[in-house]
Amino acid sequence: MKKILVTGANGQLGSELTVLSSKYPQFEWVFANRTIVTLDNLVLLKEQLNEIDPDIILNCGAYTAVDKAEADKEIAFGVNHLAVELIAKYAAENEVKLIHVSTDYVFDGSSSTALNEDAETNPINVYGASKRAGEISCLNENPNSIIIRTSWVYSKFGNNFVKTMQRLMQERDEINVVNDQVGSPTYAADLAQAMMEIIESPNWIPGIYNYSNEGEISWYEFALNIKELGGYHCKIGGIPSASYPTPAKRPEFSLLDKKKIKEIYNLNIPDYKESLRKMFV
């Protein structure tokens, strides 16, 4: 029986993989929180990987506090770069299949067309820079890795935009949401399913892939959809990013082109609204 190690098991994607795992009893699953797999202590991390001895690693663990990363640069790079480098090296040395999850924040947001896997990267914040460094090291140490870039992840689990909007729309009569950042949301349950379809596929084609739900929207439009599906009565105003300054800059445009992953792995990617509706059921 092959053993799958899931890092970041308490996060949104890790939690969705936990739910999904019951449909894949042919695998032995190890769901690793920060205690079981310590991404900020490389000596300990190496010992833990040797002890777990997985056949497949789904690296969903990351430092994801985008604004906090501006001040916590060393920790962000430690988890998102150096730990990834170590995991990739371990996977290469032990013939372990590795799927590493990355982000649309590796781009600067200056594009006006959907970004494919070969588009030029140019991170504009520490989080994006640390994730890009992780991508480079991952492929350098283990060219047989698969990297999946995703965007605007949400889930029933953890903290995310959808849950924040649900709370605010029930608490307040009026809210403002940024309307000049464009991309597409990713329902973590859909991404979890896509990862399992890749593992189950007879093909293992290494490299970088993009994955998000279909559709092109702003955060403001996303909020309007949440309002509609939740039946909330809160008034929503659209504002420019300049009116809502944050420590870390965000890419204005990060729509991902999913053609490659759809063609190679024959994935059926749902529309963002269809997946958002699932979360409300």
C-alpha positions as CSV (number, residue, x, y, z in Angstrom):
1,M,0.0,0.0,0.0
2,K,1.5,3.4,-1.0
3,K,1.7,6.0,1.6
4,I,0.7,9.6,1.0
5,L,2.1,12.4,3.2
6,V,0.0,15.6,3.3
7,T,1.8,18.6,4.8
8,G,-0.2,21.5,6.1
9,A,-3.0,19.1,7.0
10,N,-4.8,21.7,9.1
11,G,-4.9,24.2,6.3
12,Q,-7.7,24.6,3.7
13,L,-6.3,22.3,1.1
14,G,-5.0,19.8,3.7
15,S,-8.5,19.7,5.3
16,E,-10.2,19.1,2.0
17,L,-7.7,16.2,1.3
18,T,-8.6,14.8,4.7
19,V,-12.3,14.7,3.7
20,L,-11.5,13.3,0.3
21,S,-9.1,10.5,1.6
22,S,-12.0,8.2,2.5
23,K,-12.7,7.8,-1.2
24,Y,-9.1,6.5,-1.7
25,P,-8.7,3.6,0.8
26,Q,-6.1,2.1,-1.4
27,F,-3.6,4.6,0.0
28,E,-2.2,4.9,3.5
29,W,-2.6,8.5,4.5
30,V,-0.4,10.6,6.9
31,F,-1.9,14.0,7.6
32,A,0.9,16.1,9.0
33,N,0.3,19.3,11.1
34,R,3.2,21.5,12.2
35,T,4.1,19.0,15.0
36,I,4.4,16.0,12.7
37,V,6.2,17.9,9.9
38,T,8.1,20.9,11.1
39,L,8.7,23.1,8.0
40,D,10.6,25.8,10.0
41,N,13.2,23.4,11.4
42,L,15.2,21.8,8.6
43,V,17.1,19.3,10.8
44,L,13.9,18.1,12.4
45,L,12.1,18.1,9.0
46,K,14.7,15.7,7.5
47,E,14.4,13.3,10.4
48,Q,10.6,13.4,10.2
49,L,10.5,12.6,6.5
50,N,12.9,9.7,7.0
51,E,10.6,8.4,9.8
52,I,7.4,8.8,7.8
53,D,9.0,7.2,4.7
54,P,6.2,8.3,2.2
55,D,5.8,7.2,-1.4
56,I,4.0,10.4,-2.4
57,I,4.2,13.9,-0.9
58,L,1.5,16.5,-1.3
59,N,3.2,19.6,0.0
60,C,0.3,21.9,1.0
61,G,2.1,23.4,4.0
62,A,3.3,27.0,3.6
63,Y,3.7,30.4,5.3
64,T,0.7,32.1,3.9
65,A,0.3,35.3,6.0
66,V,0.9,37.6,3.1
67,D,1.0,40.9,5.0
68,K,2.9,39.5,8.0
69,A,5.5,38.1,5.7
70,E,6.8,41.6,4.9
71,A,8.2,41.7,8.4
72,D,8.8,38.0,8.8
73,K,10.9,37.6,5.7
74,E,13.3,35.0,7.2
75,I,10.5,32.7,8.4
76,A,8.6,33.1,5.1
77,F,11.7,32.1,3.1
78,G,12.5,29.3,5.6
79,V,9.1,27.6,5.1
80,N,8.3,28.5,1.5
81,H,11.8,28.1,0.1
82,L,14.3,26.2,2.2
83,A,11.8,23.6,3.5
84,V,10.6,23.0,-0.1
85,E,14.2,22.6,-1.3
86,L,14.8,20.0,1.4
87,I,11.5,18.1,0.6
88,A,12.3,18.1,-3.1
89,K,15.8,16.8,-2.5
90,Y,14.4,14.1,-0.2
91,A,11.8,13.2,-2.9
92,A,14.5,12.9,-5.6
93,E,16.9,10.8,-3.4
94,N,14.1,8.4,-2.4
95,E,12.1,8.2,-5.6
96,V,9.1,9.8,-4.0
97,K,6.4,11.6,-6.2
98,L,6.1,15.2,-5.1
99,I,3.2,17.6,-5.8
100,H,4.1,21.1,-4.5
101,V,1.4,23.8,-4.2
102,S,2.4,27.3,-5.3
103,T,0.6,30.6,-6.0
104,D,-0.4,33.3,-8.5
105,Y,1.6,35.7,-6.3
106,V,4.7,34.8,-8.2
107,F,3.4,37.3,-10.9
108,D,3.5,41.1,-10.7
109,G,-0.1,41.6,-12.0
110,S,0.9,43.6,-15.0
111,S,-0.6,41.2,-17.6
112,S,-3.9,41.8,-19.3
113,T,-4.3,38.2,-20.5
114,A,-4.5,34.9,-18.7
115,L,-1.1,33.8,-17.5
116,N,0.3,30.5,-18.7
117,E,3.0,28.4,-17.0
118,D,5.7,30.1,-19.1
119,A,4.7,33.6,-18.3
120,E,7.5,35.7,-16.7
121,T,7.5,35.8,-12.9
122,N,8.2,38.9,-11.0
123,P,6.8,38.8,-7.4
124,I,5.9,42.2,-5.8
125,N,5.8,41.0,-2.2
126,V,7.9,38.8,0.2
127,Y,5.3,36.0,0.2
128,G,5.4,35.8,-3.6
129,A,9.2,36.0,-3.7
130,S,9.5,33.2,-1.1
131,K,7.1,31.0,-3.1
132,R,8.9,31.6,-6.3
133,A,12.2,30.8,-4.7
134,G,10.6,27.5,-3.5
135,E,9.4,26.7,-7.1
136,I,12.9,27.2,-8.5
137,S,14.6,25.1,-5.8
138,C,11.9,22.4,-6.1
139,L,12.6,21.9,-9.8
140,N,16.3,22.3,-9.4
141,E,16.5,19.6,-6.7
142,N,13.9,17.4,-8.2
143,P,13.1,17.9,-11.9
144,N,10.5,15.1,-11.6
145,S,8.3,17.3,-9.3
146,I,4.9,18.7,-10.2
147,I,4.2,22.2,-9.1
148,I,0.6,23.5,-9.1
149,R,0.1,27.3,-9.0
150,T,-3.3,28.3,-7.7
151,S,-5.1,31.5,-6.7
152,W,-7.7,32.9,-4.3
153,V,-8.2,29.7,-2.4
154,Y,-11.2,29.3,-0.2
155,S,-12.9,26.4,1.7
156,K,-15.3,25.5,4.5
157,F,-12.1,25.2,6.5
158,G,-9.6,27.8,7.8
159,N,-9.7,31.5,7.2
160,N,-10.5,32.8,3.8
161,F,-12.2,35.6,1.8
162,V,-15.6,33.7,1.5
163,K,-15.9,33.1,5.3
164,T,-14.8,36.6,6.1
165,M,-17.4,38.0,3.7
166,Q,-20.1,35.7,5.2
167,R,-19.3,37.0,8.7
168,L,-19.1,40.7,7.7
169,M,-22.3,40.6,5.6
170,Q,-24.2,39.3,8.7
171,E,-22.6,41.8,11.1
172,R,-22.7,45.0,9.0
173,D,-25.2,47.0,6.8
174,E,-22.5,48.1,4.4
175,I,-19.0,47.0,3.4
176,N,-16.4,48.0,0.7
177,V,-14.4,45.5,-1.4
178,V,-11.5,46.0,-3.7
179,N,-12.7,46.1,-7.4
180,D,-9.4,46.5,-9.3
181,Q,-7.8,43.1,-8.6
182,V,-8.8,40.5,-11.1
183,G,-8.3,36.7,-11.0
184,S,-10.3,33.5,-10.4
185,P,-11.2,31.8,-7.1
186,T,-10.2,28.2,-6.3
187,Y,-12.4,26.0,-4.2
188,A,-9.9,23.9,-2.2
189,A,-12.1,20.8,-2.6
190,D,-11.8,21.0,-6.4
191,L,-8.0,21.4,-6.2
192,A,-7.8,18.4,-3.8
193,Q,-9.7,16.3,-6.3
194,A,-7.5,17.5,-9.2
195,M,-4.4,16.4,-7.2
196,M,-5.8,12.9,-6.7
197,E,-6.7,12.6,-10.4
198,I,-3.0,13.4,-11.2
199,I,-1.8,10.8,-8.7
200,E,-4.2,8.2,-10.1
201,S,-3.3,9.1,-13.7
202,P,-1.0,6.7,-15.6
203,N,0.9,9.8,-16.8
204,W,3.3,11.6,-14.5
205,I,4.4,14.7,-16.5
206,P,6.6,16.9,-14.3
207,G,6.7,20.7,-14.4
208,I,4.5,23.6,-13.5
209,Y,0.7,23.6,-13.9
210,N,-1.9,26.2,-13.2
211,Y,-5.2,25.4,-11.5
212,S,-8.1,27.6,-10.4
213,N,-11.8,27.5,-11.1
214,E,-13.1,28.9,-14.4
215,G,-14.1,32.5,-14.7
216,E,-12.6,36.0,-14.5
217,I,-13.8,38.3,-11.7
218,S,-12.7,40.9,-9.2
219,W,-12.9,40.6,-5.5
220,Y,-15.8,42.9,-5.5
221,E,-17.7,40.7,-8.0
222,F,-16.8,37.7,-5.9
223,A,-18.4,39.4,-2.9
224,L,-21.5,40.1,-4.9
225,N,-21.8,36.4,-5.7
226,I,-21.3,35.5,-2.0
227,K,-24.1,38.0,-1.1
228,E,-26.4,36.5,-3.7
229,L,-25.8,32.9,-2.7
230,G,-26.0,33.6,1.0
231,G,-29.2,35.8,0.7
232,Y,-27.5,38.6,2.6
233,H,-28.8,42.2,2.6
234,C,-25.6,44.0,3.2
235,K,-24.8,46.9,0.8
236,I,-21.4,46.3,-1.0
237,G,-19.3,49.1,-2.5
238,G,-16.4,48.7,-4.9
239,I,-13.2,50.5,-4.1
240,P,-9.7,50.8,-5.7
241,S,-6.8,49.0,-4.0
242,A,-5.3,52.5,-3.2
243,S,-8.2,53.1,-0.8
244,Y,-7.4,49.9,1.1
245,P,-3.6,49.9,1.7
246,T,-2.0,46.8,3.0
247,P,1.7,46.1,4.0
248,A,2.1,43.8,1.0
249,K,1.2,44.8,-2.5
250,R,-1.2,42.5,-4.4
251,P,-1.1,41.6,-8.1
252,E,-3.8,43.5,-9.9
253,F,-4.2,40.8,-12.5
254,S,-3.5,37.1,-11.8
255,L,-5.9,35.1,-13.9
256,L,-4.4,31.7,-14.6
257,D,-4.5,29.9,-18.0
258,K,-5.5,26.2,-17.2
259,K,-5.1,24.8,-20.7
260,K,-2.0,22.7,-19.9
261,I,-3.5,20.8,-16.9
262,K,-6.8,20.3,-18.7
263,E,-5.1,18.8,-21.7
264,I,-2.5,16.6,-20.0
265,Y,-4.6,15.3,-17.2
266,N,-8.0,15.6,-18.9
267,L,-9.4,17.6,-15.9
268,N,-12.9,19.0,-15.9
269,I,-12.6,22.3,-14.1
270,P,-15.8,23.7,-12.7
271,D,-16.9,27.3,-13.1
272,Y,-16.2,29.4,-9.9
273,K,-19.9,30.1,-9.2
274,E,-20.8,26.4,-9.5
275,S,-18.1,25.6,-6.9
276,L,-19.0,28.5,-4.6
277,R,-22.6,27.2,-4.6
278,K,-21.3,23.8,-3.3
279,M,-19.8,25.6,-0.3
280,F,-23.2,27.1,0.6
281,V,-25.0,23.8,0.4
